[in-house]
Structures are given as structure tokens and as C-alpha cells.
């Protein structure tokens, strides 16, 4: 492979990998009726003047499939964490027994499951658009290199390689979406 082609393909691959990682994070935050500690990742608390993630002030676990348990390391943080959870967009009322805070996930209705699948598919489509954009950028760079003296057959081989990388990441996105849809629709 030409030394001018490899960095273009590597760069496109990195961009596509970034889109897949972003999708993975987005899908983790979609509540599928099964407890997942990543649901509270976006919740921030005031810890002595600093705004930090809950995971910095408490141990977060899932004792069963319907419960997220938050054990604060400092007792005085319990009301702060509870208030942050109430004010967050996760939509679950915390239960504070003085020792731990529990989030009991309610059963998800069929209609809500369909909404969640649509939300997951929208996130997947965004990832696919990012992957396609990375492919287009790589193809444009290859064409530019051809104008700067890169042999046409090397440029065509580079395009074929970019397409292979693109197809691999699109397939990965489809697999992730299928798995998430199965998880959401499983009662």
C-alpha cells in the first residue's frame, strides 16, 4: 500500500470507530427496562463546590434486573445525590432508606418500548451518517492524491479498502441496533 494511502484509510477508520463508540454510549443510556448502571452516567452532583458524576461520590450497582442501588461513600452526600437524581432526566424517583438510594425501574409499556426502539434507530442512523461522511472524506482525499501524482490503480485500491472498512462499521452498527432492539423488546 502506498504511504500516502495508508494514513487516509487509518484516519477514516478512526473516525468510523469514533462513531461506533458514540453510538455504544448513546444506546447504553436508553433505558430498556433492565437495570444498567450507565443510566445514571449523565447525572452530576455538587461535591464540595465541584460538579462531578455520581460515580465519583458513590458506589453504583445493580442488585437485580429492575433495581439500581447507589451507596454514597459519605452519609452527608445522600440528600445531594437524591436531589440530583430527582432533578435529572432519567425519570425514576429515587427511594432513600438512609443507607442506600434505590432506583426501581418500572415495567416498560409496549408503546414506550416502540419509542425506545425508534430512539435507538435514530442514534444508529446518526452513526451511519458519520461513517458515510468519513468514507466520503477519505474518497475525496484519495482523488486529491491522484491529482497530485498517485497512480490511478493505487487510488482505486485505496477506495476499495475504504469501502471495506465502511462496510465493516455499518455492519457493526446494524448488529448493535439489532441487539439493542432485542433487549428493549424482551419483557
Buried (B, 14 or more C-beta within 10 A) or exposed (E): EBEBBEEBBEBBBEBBBBBBEBBBEBBBBBBBBBBBBBBBBEBBBBBEEEEEBBBEBBEBEBEEEBBBBBEBEEEEBBEBBBEBBEEBEBEBEBEBEEEBBBBBBEEBEEEBBEBBBEBBEEBBEBBBEBBBBBBEBBBEBBBEBBEEEBEEEBBEBBBEBBEEBBEEBBEBBEEBBEEBBEBBBEE
